[in-house]
Amino acid sequence: MAKKRRIGAVLALFATTVLLAACGGTGGTDNSSNGNVTITWWHNGTADPLLGYWKKVADDFTKAHPNVKIQISAVQNEELQKTKLPAALQGNDPPDLFQQWGGGELADQVAAGKVMDISDKVSSELSLIGGSAAGWQVDGKTYGLPFSMGVEGFWYNKAQFTQAGITETPKTIADLTADVQKLKTAGLVPIAVGAKDKWPAAHYWYQFALRNCTNKVMQQASVDKKFTNACFTKAGNDLQTFLSTKPFNEGFLATPAQQGATSSAGLVANGKASMELMGHWDPAVMAGLTEDKKGLGDNLGWFAFPTVAGGNGDPKAALGGGDGFSCSYKAPPQCVDLLKYISSPEVQKGFAATGAGLPVTKGAESGVTDPNMKALLDSRNSASYVQLWLDVAYGNNVGGALNDGVSNLFAGHGSGKEIVDAMTTAASQ
């Protein structure tokens, strides 16, 4: 994406807009009386390779469907998820096809009647996607299809690790803490985090929870929204201990995640920090934040989040999520045709070749050629299970309270217990 998964300062109202057909307004237009249809498509690929690739997909689709015109709006992720899309879905002029993160957010959209049920139209696609489609289903019905499903870990600068005398990636939090000190001693910034956007900071709590809680506890919490198990409080306490090592870039509380060269992704991409905890999309983002648009190149490496002392979590469990698309309740039937085309093995293979994410459709795996993305694909496929991003899995109320609570912890306030208390209160509302 996705997720994921993952999600800040509001930029311009429409951010980057690519027009594939002259068409006014924000919502789609069904001109079926004259045989012509305009589809509006909102996604978060504001830079290449995704910006160019989605344009190609749209061009190819319209060549095969000459009666269809497509208007694309590419909107920065934070704005799309938190501002523009919620406002559009609450109004009467939503986009036809829009980025969909699934989970609790999708369930809320379904409950509000804003998403099209496509269950009886995508049986062939579901057979090729398999279990990865679960995050885009509610009560057994399908309301969207993923195009990417990945896992999270640390992206790091191999050259800086070598400079600091680090010969292998950390396997435990104790190892990671030791490496943070080695990087500091070498005069390097160990870890970049875009805490201004809240969710990048919250992902540390997600990972500590995954390493402390059993699979059963994690999965049940996504259902009943109860967080009484001590592992959830321990996640916050462990995070607080890690924060005391001061591993992050200066001014991390005001640093955005993925917007500009001074964002957390930009700091790593430009050699100003050694690593960042982030999802599968990070290499593509980092590449767009360097002058040569190549990022760290061969110096970029990846490793999974380390294990935690005293934790009961499965070390093979992974945190992740995906990115997908849904058709709004007002979309014309051709929206589903476009969605199915995006999910086809041909388009999925091309998406994989961009390096922007991991495909979900069977038969597209051969498109993954980048060594780091192959490592992620292996990690995803070998995981005992993949826990969906917690703010997505828990829904807006609990997820928002969780992200806020962790942000307070990063700012030096609160405790592990207070985070859990806030989540419990939000779950009851």
C-alpha positions in Angstrom: 0.0 0.0 0.0 -0.8 -1.1 2.0 -1.0 -0.7 5.4 -1.5 -1.7 5.0 -1.0 0.4 5.7 -0.5 2.9 6.7 -1.9 8.1 7.2 -0.6 15.3 9.0 -0.6 18.5 7.7 -3.1 19.3 5.0 -1.6 20.3 1.7 -3.5 21.8 -1.1 -7.1 20.8 -1.4 -6.5 18.5 -4.4 -2.7 18.0 -4.1 -1.4 16.5 -7.3 -4.1 16.1 -10.0 -3.7 14.2 -13.2 -6.5 14.6 -15.7 -6.9 11.8 -18.2 -10.0 13.4 -19.6 -11.5 16.8 -19.5 -14.2 16.5 -16.9 -15.5 18.9 -14.2 -16.5 18.2 -10.7 -15.2 15.6 -8.2 -17.7 12.8 -8.6 -18.1 10.4 -11.5 -20.6 11.0 -14.3 -22.7 8.2 -15.8 -23.6 9.4 -19.3 -25.1 6.1 -20.2 -27.7 7.7 -22.3 -25.1 8.5 -24.9 -22.9 5.5 -24.1 -20.1 7.5 -22.4 -19.1 7.2 -18.8 -16.6 9.2 -16.8 -15.0 7.5 -13.8 -13.2 9.5 -11.0 -10.3 7.7 -9.4 -8.6 8.9 -6.2 -5.4 7.3 -5.1 -2.3 8.3 -3.0 0.4 7.7 -5.7 1.5 11.4 -5.9 5.0 10.5 -7.3 6.6 8.0 -9.6 6.6 5.1 -9.9 3.0 4.8 -8.8 1.8 8.1 -10.3 3.0 7.1 -13.7 2.0 3.5 -13.4 -1.6 4.2 -12.5 -1.8 6.6 -15.4 -0.6 3.8 -17.7 -3.2 1.5 -16.2 -5.9 4.1 -16.8 -4.7 4.7 -20.4 -4.7 1.0 -21.2 -8.2 0.5 -19.7 -9.7 3.4 -21.7 -8.1 2.0 -24.9 -10.0 -1.2 -24.4 -13.1 0.7 -23.3 -13.4 3.7 -25.6 -16.7 4.8 -24.1 -15.0 5.3 -20.7 -13.0 8.4 -19.6 -11.0 8.4 -16.4 -10.2 11.4 -14.2 -7.5 10.8 -11.7 -6.8 12.8 -8.5 -3.5 11.8 -6.8 -3.7 13.0 -3.3 -1.0 12.8 -0.5 -1.8 10.0 1.9 -2.5 12.0 5.0 -4.8 14.4 3.3 -6.6 11.7 1.4 -7.3 9.5 4.4 -7.9 12.1 7.0 -9.5 15.0 5.2 -10.5 14.7 1.6 -12.0 11.2 1.4 -14.0 11.4 4.6 -15.5 14.7 3.5 -16.3 13.3 0.1 -18.0 10.2 1.5 -20.1 12.3 3.9 -21.2 14.5 1.0 -23.2 13.7 -2.1 -20.4 13.7 -4.7 -17.9 10.9 -3.7 -15.2 9.6 -6.1 -16.2 6.5 -8.0 -13.0 4.5 -7.3 -11.0 5.4 -4.2 -8.1 4.1 -2.1 -9.3 1.7 0.5 -7.4 0.6 3.6 -10.0 -2.0 4.7 -10.6 -3.2 8.3 -12.5 -1.1 10.7 -12.6 2.0 8.4 -14.2 0.0 5.7 -16.8 -1.4 8.1 -17.7 2.1 9.1 -18.1 3.1 5.5 -20.3 0.1 4.8 -22.4 0.8 7.8 -22.9 4.4 6.5 -23.9 2.9 3.1 -21.1 4.6 1.2 -19.5 1.6 -0.5 -20.7 -0.7 -3.3 -21.2 -4.4 -2.6 -19.3 -6.1 -5.4 -19.5 -9.7 -4.0 -21.3 -11.2 -7.0 -19.0 -9.5 -9.5 -15.5 -10.5 -8.4 -15.6 -14.3 -7.7 -12.8 -14.9 -10.2 -10.6 -12.2 -8.7 -11.2 -13.5 -5.2 -10.1 -17.0 -6.2 -6.7 -15.6 -7.3 -6.3 -13.2 -4.4 -7.2 -15.7 -1.7 -7.0 -14.8 2.0 -5.5 -11.3 1.4 -9.0 -10.2 0.4 -10.3 -10.6 4.0 -9.5 -7.1 5.0 -11.8 -5.8 2.3 -14.8 -7.9 3.4 -17.5 -7.2 5.9 -19.9 -9.8 7.2 -19.0 -12.1 4.4 -19.5 -9.6 1.6 -16.8 -8.0 -0.5 -16.6 -4.2 -0.7 -13.2 -3.7 -2.3 -10.1 -5.5 -3.6 -6.5 -5.1 -2.4 -3.7 -4.5 -4.9 -0.9 -4.8 -2.4 -0.3 -6.6 0.9 2.9 -6.1 2.7 4.6 -6.2 6.1 6.5 -3.7 8.1 10.1 -3.6 9.3 13.1 -1.4 9.5 14.6 0.1 6.3 18.2 0.9 6.8 21.4 2.3 5.2 23.8 -0.5 4.8 26.8 1.8 4.4 26.0 3.6 7.7 25.7 0.3 9.5 29.1 -0.7 8.3 30.5 2.7 9.3 29.2 2.1 12.8 30.7 -1.4 13.0 27.4 -3.2 12.8 28.0 -6.5 11.1 24.5 -8.0 11.2 21.0 -6.7 11.7 19.5 -6.9 15.2 17.4 -9.9 16.2 16.3 -8.6 19.7 15.4 -5.2 21.2 18.6 -5.5 23.2 20.5 -5.8 19.9 18.7 -2.9 18.5 19.4 -0.7 21.5 23.1 -1.7 21.3 23.1 -0.7 17.6 21.5 2.6 18.4 24.4 3.4 20.6 27.0 2.3 18.0 25.4 4.6 15.4 25.4 7.5 17.9 29.1 6.9 18.7 29.8 7.0 14.9 28.1 10.5 14.8 25.0 9.2 13.0 21.3 9.6 13.7 20.1 6.1 14.4 16.4 6.2 13.6 14.1 8.7 11.9 10.5 8.9 12.8 7.8 11.2 11.5 5.9 11.7 14.8 4.1 14.8 13.5 1.8 12.4 11.6 1.2 10.3 14.8 0.8 6.9 13.1 4.5 6.4 12.5 5.1 6.7 16.2 2.1 4.6 17.0 3.5 1.8 14.9 6.2 1.2 17.5 3.5 0.4 20.0 1.8 -1.9 17.5 5.0 -3.8 17.1 5.7 -4.1 20.8 2.1 -5.4 21.3 2.6 -8.0 18.5 5.8 -9.2 20.2 4.2 -9.2 23.7 0.8 -10.7 23.0 -0.1 -14.1 21.6 -1.8 -14.4 18.2 -5.1 -15.4 19.9 -5.0 -12.3 22.2 -4.3 -10.0 19.3 -7.0 -11.4 17.1 -9.6 -11.4 19.8 -8.9 -7.8 20.6 -9.6 -6.9 17.0 -13.1 -8.4 17.5 -14.2 -7.4 21.0 -12.0 -4.3 21.5 -11.0 -5.4 25.0 -7.4 -4.8 26.1 -7.4 -6.2 29.6 -4.5 -8.6 29.0 -1.3 -7.4 30.6 0.6 -7.7 27.4 -1.0 -4.5 26.1 0.2 -2.5 29.0 3.6 -4.1 28.7 3.8 -2.9 25.1 3.6 0.7 26.3 6.1 0.2 29.1 8.6 -1.5 26.7 8.2 1.3 24.3 8.7 3.9 27.1 12.0 2.1 27.9 13.1 2.2 24.3 12.3 5.9 24.1 14.6 6.5 27.0 17.6 5.5 24.8 16.8 8.7 22.7 17.1 6.9 19.3 15.4 9.4 17.1 16.2 12.4 14.9 16.2 15.9 16.5 12.8 17.5 16.3 11.0 14.2 15.6 7.8 15.4 17.1 7.5 18.0 14.4 8.8 15.8 11.6 6.4 14.6 8.9 6.6 11.0 7.7 6.7 11.1 3.9 6.4 14.7 2.7 9.7 16.3 1.5 13.4 15.7 1.9 13.3 16.6 5.7 10.6 14.0 6.4 11.5 10.8 8.1 11.6 9.0 4.8 13.6 11.8 3.3 16.2 11.8 6.1 16.9 8.1 5.5 16.9 8.5 1.7 19.4 11.4 1.8 21.7 9.8 4.4 20.7 12.0 7.3 19.5 9.1 9.4 20.3 5.4 9.4 16.9 3.6 9.5 13.2 4.0 9.7 10.4 1.7 10.8 7.9 1.7 7.9 5.8 -0.4 5.6 6.5 -1.9 2.3 5.9 1.3 0.3 8.9 3.1 1.8 11.4 2.5 -0.9 9.2 4.0 -3.5 8.5 7.1 -1.3 12.2 7.5 -0.5 13.2 7.4 -4.1 10.9 10.3 -4.9 12.6 12.4 -2.1 16.1 12.3 -3.5 17.6 14.4 -6.3 18.3 11.5 -8.6 15.0 9.8 -7.7 16.8 6.6 -6.9 16.9 6.7 -3.1 19.7 4.7 -1.4 19.9 2.1 -4.2 22.0 -0.9 -3.3 22.7 0.6 0.1 19.1 0.1 1.2 18.4 -2.9 3.4 15.5 -4.3 5.4 15.0 -6.3 8.6 12.0 -7.4 10.7 11.1 -5.8 14.0 13.2 -7.6 16.7 11.9 -9.8 19.4 11.1 -8.5 22.9 12.4 -10.0 26.2 9.6 -11.6 28.2 7.1 -11.3 25.3 4.6 -14.1 24.5 4.1 -13.1 20.9 4.9 -15.4 18.0 8.3 -14.3 16.6 7.1 -15.2 13.1 4.0 -13.0 13.4 4.1 -9.8 11.2 2.4 -6.5 11.3 1.2 -5.2 8.0 -1.6 -4.3 5.8 -2.5 -3.5 2.3 -3.8 -1.0 -0.1 -6.8 -1.5 -2.2 -9.7 0.2 -4.0 -13.4 0.4 -3.5 -16.2 1.7 -5.7 -18.5 4.2 -4.0 -22.3 3.6 -3.8 -22.8 6.1 -6.6 -20.2 4.7 -9.0 -21.3 3.4 -12.5 -20.9 -0.3 -13.2 -17.7 0.4 -15.2 -16.0 1.2 -11.9 -16.1 -2.5 -11.0 -14.6 -3.4 -14.4 -11.7 -1.0 -13.7 -11.2 -2.5 -10.3 -11.1 -6.0 -11.7 -8.6 -4.9 -14.3 -6.4 -3.4 -11.6 -6.5 -6.8 -9.8 -5.7 -8.8 -13.0 -2.4 -10.8 -13.0 -1.1 -8.6 -15.9 -1.6 -5.3 -14.0 -0.5 -6.8 -10.7 2.8 -8.1 -12.3 3.4 -4.6 -13.6 2.7 -3.1 -10.2 5.1 -5.5 -8.6 7.8 -4.5 -11.1 7.5 -0.8 -9.9 8.9 -1.9 -6.5 6.1 0.1 -4.8 4.5 -2.8 -3.1 3.8 -6.5 -3.0 1.2 -8.0 -5.3 -1.7 -10.1 -4.0 -2.9 -11.8 -7.2 -1.6 -15.3 -7.9 0.7 -15.3 -10.9 2.1 -11.9 -10.3 4.9 -12.9 -8.0 7.5 -13.0 -10.8 7.2 -9.2 -11.1 9.0 -8.8 -7.7 12.7 -8.5 -8.7 14.1 -6.1 -6.1 16.0 -8.0 -3.4 14.5 -6.0 -0.5 11.0 -6.5 -1.9 11.7 -10.2 -2.3 12.7 -10.3 1.4 9.4 -8.7 2.3 7.5 -11.1 0.1 9.3 -14.1 1.8 8.6 -12.6 5.2 4.9 -12.1 4.4 4.5 -15.6 3.0 6.3 -17.3 5.9 4.6 -15.3 8.6 2.5 -17.3 11.1 -0.1 -14.6 10.5 -0.2 -11.0 9.5 -1.8 -8.6 12.0 -3.6 -5.7 10.2 -2.4 -2.2 11.2 -4.0 -1.7 14.6 -5.6 1.7 13.9 -7.2 0.1 10.9 -8.2 -3.2 12.7 -9.6 -1.4 15.7 -11.6 1.3 13.8 -11.5 5.0 13.9 -12.4 5.5 17.6 -10.0 3.1 19.2 -7.4 3.6 16.5 -7.4 7.3 17.0 -7.2 7.1 20.8 -4.3 4.6 20.4 -2.4 6.9 18.0 -3.0 9.9 20.3 -1.9 8.0 23.4 1.4 6.9 21.8 2.1 10.4 20.5 1.7 11.6 24.0 4.2 9.0 25.2 6.7 10.1 22.5 6.3 13.7 23.8 7.2 12.5 27.3 3.7 12.3 28.8 1.5 9.4 29.9 2.3 5.7 30.5 1.6 2.3 29.1 -1.5 2.0 31.3 -2.9 5.4 30.2 -2.7 4.3 26.5 -4.8 1.2 27.3 -7.2 3.2 29.4 -7.8 5.6 26.5 -8.4 2.7 24.1 -10.9 1.1 26.5 -12.7 4.4 26.9 -12.9 4.9 23.1 -14.2 1.4 22.6 -17.1 2.1 24.9 -18.2 5.2 23.0 
